[in-house]
Amino acid sequence: MADEIAQILVHLRRATEAECVLLADISGQLIDAHSRMREVDPVLVATLAAGDVAAMAELARQVGEESPRGAVLHEGAHKSIYLVNVAGSFILIVVFQAETPVGLVRLMAGRAAERLQALVARYEEQLAWPQTLPTTNFRTALMDELEKALGELPGR
Amino acid sequence: MFINWKLREINLKIVYYGPALSGKTTNLQYIHAKTSPSIRGELVSLKTRGDRTLYFDFLQLELGQIAGLKPRFNLYTVPGQVYYVGSRKLVLQGADGVVFVADSQWDRLRANVEAMRDMEENLRALGCDPRVMPLVLQCNKRDLPNVAPVTLIQQQVGCNGVPCFASSAIQGIGVFDTLKAIINLVVARTQKQL
């Protein structure tokens, strides 16, 4: 399924010549990223996009929209950002050149969102199952690693 | 908790909650300032012109692979001011654990209680039971002269039995202990659920 999602994102990026196409869940967890923007952290983009979509959905609800699932567009001088809600649980994020027609991005992102809808429903089912941690010693190993990382700090 | 098997990452969302000006952002600023750039990302703050948190602060910490998975901790703060209740609820969505940053000053005791009540209501509205959400209490600003005893704060906010740390986030005291405690609780809860 991950490959199918990747395929859709890659196709969208090519069709719109986008700088970056990401899929995140509604709480901002990054699922997949296809980007040529090395200076941009996809995790950060996913987090901020989730905040933006959540705020816009709430705003829409406040003005009477019953199940707001609209898209959010930011038109920049050099780069623009288009956020699409997929099935109410995921967000498709497209960062594209300002010269690219917005209509093209809307159209292609809309089609990608439709194709993703079926896949992400399956993905969501998978997420609803308990996700197994690799070993029972995982917590001890993680806490040791954390202790090491924070313990090496100067001035503590 | 969110495990991304494709990227081989385990993501944990931890939210710093508490009344206005209790030191939530200061916790993240200290963590950002004192951790190696190799394990942390940029500290992003969505704030007002007056430097108050408008939506949230965000900082990610990332450790090396453990058993084939890379742990990633996503730390958020909420805006403490009363009228940003909507934003607080949005940030709480999907949280794996909460650090409640209480302001230890006598005249902020009531604000702590109200913020705790607000947090519990928001969690319930999101379908989470506040009694099972991993929680750590941090009694902050212990460096100030007019502070109430830690036991009184614990009692007032109803956090008896919850791990509690006396801190001065501005001096870095108790910041990492709090962080380690909440991560420990979150991972322990996840393992218990399995």
HADDOCK unambig.tbl for C-alpha pairs under 7 A between the chains (distance, minus, plus):
assign (segid A and resid 2 and name CA) (segid B and resid 6 and name CA) 6.92 0.50 0.50
assign (segid A and resid 27 and name CA) (segid B and resid 93 and name CA) 6.36 0.50 0.50
assign (segid A and resid 27 and name CA) (segid B and resid 94 and name CA) 5.84 0.50 0.50
assign (segid A and resid 31 and name CA) (segid B and resid 4 and name CA) 6.58 0.50 0.50
assign (segid A and resid 54 and name CA) (segid B and resid 90 and name CA) 6.67 0.50 0.50
assign (segid A and resid 130 and name CA) (segid B and resid 194 and name CA) 6.29 0.50 0.50
assign (segid A and resid 131 and name CA) (segid B and resid 3 and name CA) 6.93 0.50 0.50
assign (segid A and resid 132 and name CA) (segid B and resid 194 and name CA) 6.82 0.50 0.50
assign (segid A and resid 134 and name CA) (segid B and resid 67 and name CA) 6.27 0.50 0.50
assign (segid A and resid 139 and name CA) (segid B and resid 187 and name CA) 6.21 0.50 0.50
assign (segid A and resid 139 and name CA) (segid B and resid 188 and name CA) 7.00 0.50 0.50
assign (segid A and resid 141 and name CA) (segid B and resid 66 and name CA) 6.90 0.50 0.50
assign (segid A and resid 142 and name CA) (segid B and resid 66 and name CA) 6.79 0.50 0.50
assign (segid A and resid 143 and name CA) (segid B and resid 184 and name CA) 6.97 0.50 0.50
assign (segid A and resid 150 and name CA) (segid B and resid 35 and name CA) 6.78 0.50 0.50
assign (segid A and resid 153 and name CA) (segid B and resid 34 and name CA) 6.45 0.50 0.50
assign (segid A and resid 153 and name CA) (segid B and resid 35 and name CA) 6.64 0.50 0.50
